[in-house]
Amino acid sequence: MKKTWYREGVVYQIYPRSFNDSNGDGIGDIPGIIEKIPYLKTLGIDIVWLSPVYASPNDDNGYDISDYRAINPEYGTMADMDHLIEELHEAGIRLIMDLVVNHTSDEHAWFQKAIAGDKTYQDYYYFKDKKRNWMSLFGGKAWTYQKDIDQYYLHLFSKKQPDLNWNNEQVRKEVKDIIRFWLDKGVDGFRCDVINLIGKKDNCPNGRFWHIPRGREHYINHPKTHQYLQELRDEVFSDYDCFTVGETVFTSPKEALEYVDEDIRELDMVFQFDHMGADNHFVKWFLKPFKPINLKRPLSKWQRVLADRGWNTLYLENHDQPRSISRFGSELMRKKSGKMLATMLYFQRGTPFIYQGQEIGMINADFDDIDDYEDIETHNIYKLGRKLLMSHKRMMSKIKHMSRDHARTPMQWDKTKYVGFSDKKPWIKVPTNQKEINVKDSLNDSDSILTYYRKIIILRNKYPVIVYGDYRDLKFGQENLYAYERRLKDISVTVICNFSDKPLATDLLNRYMDQTVILSNYPDQGDHEALRPYEARVYLNEPA
């Protein structure tokens, strides 16, 4: 596997609206991010992924873009953005931005010209005389009537996010120009939002009734998508030292290889969602009890199938997912389970992605009122559930487990009223169940989750086997045990984790008792008979 900076680096995702407010308006901003660059250096990360800061009416918190070459005034100015790029690079940190080109905002000039009757710009989108039966990925219908031109338009997400027509060569040219604009500014790559949805079947026919969401067979991983991505790679990305990570929903490892195989490289890596179904029936609102095997099975599958042909992303959290400790660990044993989850994940083969607040062990918010939630998807799902006669209590139970807003509450810097994020009331409520979880205390605590994350990053930098070594599962069938080995030539690293709040006996501990423990989430090594609750150990074997 070719050595590259984006395979060896560690990515930290910043959700700018909730990271740090520098001007006291309750909204995070770009100058606020610049203020925290020393913290990012202390953590040890190499790459920042910045969620959208483009001009936007914020129907979907910035993923509805009205101008790709302008900065949302809430976040600052283009001069602030240039300063951020400069300061990050000065600190040795690269920057990737969100590339949101499956859709625009309905307030984008292109869409406004289209609904004003301009035929040229109508072909930038999907307008039809008759609506199709497709379902939106946010719930509800995916085709909305536009009375100005007496036609229906496609939006796979919010009705304020009309889908772009990539069949149109001029649309593709516009996108290439946007990409070059940002790469020429010094941006180091892109996280490509829902990029496997950009190709649609000609004429957008009705979908089959048994597919959820309906219509998905006509746009998910459509063959045209590969044509479009190859064009971007050959005509734009190949001219820069950059990397791309694609968000690819409803994608199998075999399908992912069609994007990331070393011999193809339409994308450098993809975000897959198989393991995000560990506590639900893949559609996240259909909940099921979490079992470790439902996390281990998909993660292991992606390690095996991609192996030496493609590169994995390693993540448990992002701006669309609830907090991982609340989902897969234990809020009662927050420190131990948070460290165990990090150990389990970040010693696997792939590029680590850390979401803001994950490194201090933030958990789901304790919001009880639907009005405390700001997320459009959450409100749409609540309305849909109530329309389907589900009780308020049942819908709130789903939302308290899976809402995207759990990841969007303010970054907790200290114990002050607004957790050091701002000196004014933030745009979203501050949880009351997290007062003891903050950066300031974590930096001063040698046993904190933050300190543990820093240790993991140091180990990744020290031992190439953690980055490039082969992956092999151990004792795969043992309940609540997650164990695997990484090997590069004659050096090996073995990871053994207990996914439960009870002791777990395993003979693996005897097998590796003569090896060096280079990381553990307990202060002592324990015995060789059983792992303690949520215990994680990492063993190193290298020749003298």
N, C-alpha and C positions, 0 to 999 in steps of 0.2 A: 504494500500500500504506500503510495507516494506521500512523502512528508510535506505538510503544508501548515501555515500559521493558523488557519481556521480549524484544523483538526487538533492541533496542540493547545489552542487557546481555550479560555473559559469565558462564556458569554453571560452578561448581566442585563436582564431586561428592565427598562425603565418605562413606567406608565406615567408620562409627564404630568398629567392632571392631578396625580396623587402622590408625587414624589417629594417636592419641596417648593413651598411658596415663598418667593423672595420679596414680593411687593405688598403683601397683606390683603389680597383680594379673595383669599380662600381657595385659590386655584393654583396648582403647581405650574412652574414655568421654566423656560430655558435658563435664565440666570440662576434659578434655584438649583438646577442640575450642575451648573458650573461650580457653584459653592461647595458641592459635595464630591467633587473629583478627588480631593485628598482621601475621603472615605473609601471611594472605589479603589484607589491605590492600596490602601491599608488592607482591604479585603483580598486583593491579589488578582482581580479579574483582568482580562486582556482585551475584551471586546464589549462594547455597549450596543444593545439593540434598543433603539428608541421607537416607541409606538408613535402613531401619527401626530405631527405638530403642524400639518398643513392647514391652510384656510379651510374652514368647515362650519356648517351650521350646527354641528354636534348632535344630530339626531341619533347617531350611533357612536358618540364620543370620539369623533375624528376619523372614523372609518367611512365617512361620507364626505368626500373631498370636493370642494368647490373650486379650488385653484391649486394645482400641483407645484406651482412655482412661487407660492406665497406662504407666509407663516401666519397661523391663527394669532391675532393680536392678544388673545388671552395668555399666550405662551411667550410672546415677545416679538422680536423683529428678525428680519433676515440677517441684520448685522449681529444679533445675538446668536443666531444659528452658525454663522461663520466663526464667531468667537468660540462657541462650543467645540466645533470641529478642531480649531487650532489648539485649544487647551487640552482636549483629550489626546490629540496626537503628541503634544508636548509631554504629556504624562505617560506616553507609550501605550495608549489605549486606542484601539480602532473603533469606528462607528459604523453600524449598519442601521438602515432606516426601513420602515414599512413601505412596501410597494403595493398600493391598493389599486389594481387596474382591472379587476373583474367588473367593477361598477364605479360610478361617480356619485356625487350628490345630485339631486334633482335641481339644485341651485347652481350647478356648474353651467358656464356659458354655453357649452355644447348642447345640454338638454334644454336650456331656455330657448335657444335658437330653434331647436327641433320642434318644441310645442308651439312656437310662434309661426310654424309653417315652412321652415327652411328644409327642403327635401334633402339637401346635402347632409345636414346634421341629423335628420331623422334616421339616416342610414348608419349613424354612429351607435344607435341603440336598436332594440328589438321592438318594433311597433307592428301590431297585427289588427286586422279588422275584427277578428273573433278571438276571445280569450281562450287560453288553454286551461287544463285542469291541474296544472302544476301547483305544488305546495311550496310556500316559502320556508326556508330553513329557520326563520324566526317564528314560525307558526302562522296559519292563515293562508290566504291565496297569494300566488306569485305573479299574477297578472292584474293590473289595475287600470281602470278606465280613465283616459285623459280626454276630458270633454272638449278641450280647445281644438283638437284635431280629430275627434270622434274615433279614437283607436285605443287599443289596450297596449300597455308596455310591460316588459318583463323586469321583475326585481326578485332575485333569489333571496334577498334579505329584506330590509325595510322598504316600504313603498317610496321612501325618499332616497333609495339607493338603486337607481335604474342600471341594469346590466349593459355593459359595452358590447358592441357587435365586432368581435375580432375577425370576422370574415372580411370586414372592410379594411383594405390595405392602408387607407389614410389613418384609421384608428391605430393600427400597428406602428405607423410612422410617428404619430403623436406620442405613443408610449416610448418608443426608442429615444425620441428627443428629450422626454422627461427624464429617462434614466441617465442619458449623457449629461444633462444639466446638473444632476446631483453628484455623479461620479467625478465630473470636472471640478466640482467644489471641494472634493476631497473625501467624500463618503466612500467607505470601504466595502459596501455590498448592501444587500437587501434581504429582508424577510418578505417573501412574496405571498401576500394574503390570498387565501382560497384560490391558489393559482391553478389547481387542477379542474376548476370549473369554467375556465375562460372559453373552452370550445363547446359549441352547442350543435346539435343535429340540425341539418337544414330544415327550415320551415317550423321548427319547434313543435312537433306533433304532440297530441295528448299523451299523458303518461298512463302506465298500467295501474289499476286501482290497488293492487296488492303491494306496490312499492312505497316505502315510507322513507323520505318524503316523496310524494307522487311526482313523477316526471324525472326522477334522478337518473334513469337509464339513458336520458337524452343529453346529459351534460357532465356527469361525473367521469373523469378520465377519458373524455371523448378523444378519438384519434387526432382530431384537429389540434388539440392542445399541444401535442408533441411537435407538430409542424411549427406552431407559433413559438414555442420555447427554443427550438433549434435555430429559428430565425433570430431571436434575441441573442442567443449565445454567439452565433457566427458573426453577426453584424454589430454587436455592442459589447457584450460582456468579455469576449475574447481579447478586446483591446485594453483591458484594465486588470490590475492585480486586485481582484475583488472576489467575494463569494456570495452565493445565493442559497437560501434555505426556503423551501416551498412548504406552505401550509397545504396539506393534501388530505382532505376529508374523505372518509369511506374508501380508503386505499389499503390494499394488501401488500405484504412484502414483495411478492412477485411483480405487482403493478408498480411498486416504488422503484424497482430496479430498471424499469423502462425510463425513469427520469434520472437516476443517479449512478447507474452502472459505469464503472471506470471507462468503458469503451464508448459510452454515450454522453454522459455528463451534461444533460440539459439543465440540471440543477446540481449543486454540490452535495446537498442533503435535503431531507424532507422531515417535516413534523408529521408523525403518524399518530393515530388516535385509538389504536386497538387497546392499549393498556388503560386508556381513559374510560373504558367500559367495565372496569373491574368492580364497580359498585352500581352498575346500571345495565340495562339491556341495550347497550350501545347508544340508543337515543337517551340522553342523559336524564331526562325527566321521568323515565320508567325505572325507578330505583329497585335495587336488590341488595341484600346484605353483602358486605365486603368479605371476600375470602382471599387470602394471600395467593392461592394458586391462580386466581383470575387476574392477578397482576404479573405473576411470574411467567405464566404461559405465553402471553403475547410478547413480553420483553425478551424472553428467551428465543422465541420464534424469529423476531427481527434480528437478533444477534446472529442466529444460525444462517438465515437466508441471505442476509446482506454479506456477512463474513468478509472475504477479500474482494468482493465485487462492488460494494457501495459503502457509504458511511452513515452511521446512525446519529440522531440527535437524542440527547439524554435529558428529559425534562419530566417533572411532575406538576409544575404550576406554570401558569401564564395569566394574562389579563382576561382570558375566557374560562378559566378553570378555578374551582374553589381551592381552599388551602389544603395541602396534602396531609398535614398532620390530622386535620379533622376528618379526612376521608379514609386514609390508609394507616394512620397511627393511633395515638391516644392523646386526647387533650389533658387527661389526668396525669399521664407520664410524658408530658410534652417534650422535655429535653431529651430523654432517652429515645423516644420513638422518632423525634425529629432527626437526631444524629444517625439512628439506624437507617432511616429512609435515605439519607444522603449517602451513607456508606454503600447501601445496596445498589444505588443508581450510579454514582459518579466514578466507581471503579470499573464499570462496564466499558465496552468499546464504543466510542462516539464522542461528540463534542458536548460538554456540559452546558446547560442553560439554567441559570438561576434567576428566579423572578423576585423583584424587590420585596423585601420583608420575609421571604422564605428563609434567608440566612439568619434571621433572628427568631424564627419559629412562630411567625404570626399564624393565627387560627381564624376560622370562620367568624364573621360578625354575629352578634346576638340580637339582631333586629327582629322584632315581633310584629311590626306593623308593615303592611304592604307599601304604605306611603314613605317608609324609610328607604325603600329601594329606588334607585335612579335608572337602572338598566332597562332599555326598551324591550329586550328579549324577555326579561323577567316579567314585566307588566303584560306583554303579549301572551305569554304562557299562562299567567294567572287568569286573564280574561277568557282564554280558550278553555281552560279547565273548568271554570265556573259555568261557561256556556254549555259544556258537556255534562253539567250537573254534578261535578266533583265539589265537595264541600270546601269552604274557606280553610278549615283546619288542615285538610289533606293537601291542598295546594300550598299552604304556608309551610308545611312539613317538607315538601319538595324544594321550595325556594330556600328555606333555611339550610338545606344541604347542598344545593347545586347552583344557586344564583351566581352570575359573573361578578356581582358587586362584592362578594367576599374577598376578591382579589383587588378591589378597586378602592377600598377604604384607605385613608391617608397613611403613608409610611410613618412608622412610629420611631421618632428620633429620641424622645425623652418622655418624662412623666407629666409634663405640663398639661394644661387643660386641652389644648389642641395638639398634643403629642409632639410638639416641636416642628410640626409640619407648617403651621401658620400661627399668627397671633390674632387671626380673625376666624369666625366660624367657617369651616371648610365646605366645599360644594356638596359633599356627602357626609353623612353622620359619622362621628368617631365611635367605634365600638366601646362598650364599657367593660367588656370581659377581657381586655388585653392591657390593662394599665401597667402591669409589671413586665410587659414585653416591649423592649425598646433598645435602640442602638447604644445609647449612652451607658446603660447598665451592662449591656453585653460586651462592650469593649473593655470594661473593667473587671470582667468575670472570666477567669481562666477556664471555667467549666461551661461556658456558654455555648449555645449552638453556633454562634458567629465564630468563636474561637475554633470550633471544630471544623467549620467550613474552610477557614484559613489553612488549617492543617492539611485538609484534603487537597487543596490547590497546591500547596507546597510539595506534597508527595507526587502529584501528577507532573509537576515540573522536574522533579528529581529522578523519577523512574520512567523511562520510555515504555516499559512493559505495560504500564497502566494505560497509555495512549494507544500503542500499536500492537500489543500482545493479542494472541488468539484467545478465544473465549470458549470455556467448556463448563457445562453445568455439573454440579455434584449433588447426589442424593435428591434428584429432582422430585421424586414422588413423596418425600417426607413432608407431612403437613406442618405448616408454620415455619418451615426451614427454607431459607433462601441462601444457597451456597454455590459458588462458582470459582473457577480458576482462570487466571490470565497467564499466558506463557509467551515469552519472547526469547528464542534461543534457549539458553540454559538458566534463565531467570524466571521465576514464577511468583505471582501474588495470588493468595487465596482469600476470599471473602466469605464469612460465615455470619448469618444474621438470623435472629429469632423474631418472628413476626407476631408475637403474642405477649400478653401481660403475665404469663406464667413461665416457670422454668421449662426448658426444652432439652431433653437428653439427645445426644448425638455422638456416634463414635468418631466423627470427623475430628473432634477436639484431640483425641489421642493420636490420630494419624499425623497431625501437624504440631504436636507438642514440642518438638525439637526445633521448630522454626521460630523466627523472630516476629513478635507482635509489633507491627509498626503503627497500628492505630486501634484504639478501642474506645467505646463510649462509657466505660466504667473506669474508675480510678485504679483498679488492680486487675490482673489478668484472670482472676477466678480460677476454677478448677478445670479438669479435663474430662468431666463427666457430662455437664449440662451447661447450656447458656442461660443466663439470667433473663428476666423479662426485658424484651426489646434490646437485648444485647447484640452488639456487632463487634466482630474482630477481623482484623486484616493481618495476614501472615505473609512474610517475605522469605523467599528461599533464593539466595544467590551464592555462587561459588566464592570461596574465600580468596 
